[in-house]
């Protein structure tokens, strides 16, 4: 990370439509503060509560996505179960070591990958 910080310090900042760099990180003492201070930050937090998690996950799917299966009724039921499971996992994160032995950030991409496996 110090090498990356040095590279950023050398770059003369002139906004360009052809250059973007995306970095993702978990909270860490080793991540250079200067990079964080000079960056545009975006955070995504799951909704609070089991019901809101299920609703947010399921309603984020479009109708064409729900009807894209050869068996749409069965697919919707499986997808509802998957959204319920995902919401349950997100809720258990609140309990830290009591909820999980190893911390893992479950995200929308995890749900999307799981949904793709239902086909």
RAZIBEL-V639112 format. One record per helix or strand of 2 or more residues. SS is the DSSP state (@ for helix, = for strand). FROM is the first residue (numbers start at 1). TO is the last residue. If there is no record, write none. Layout:
BEGIN
ss | from | to
SS | FROM | TO
SS | FROM | TO
END
This chain:
BEGIN
ss | from | to
@ | 2 | 10
@ | 33 | 37
@ | 50 | 59
@ | 63 | 66
@ | 72 | 98
@ | 108 | 117
END
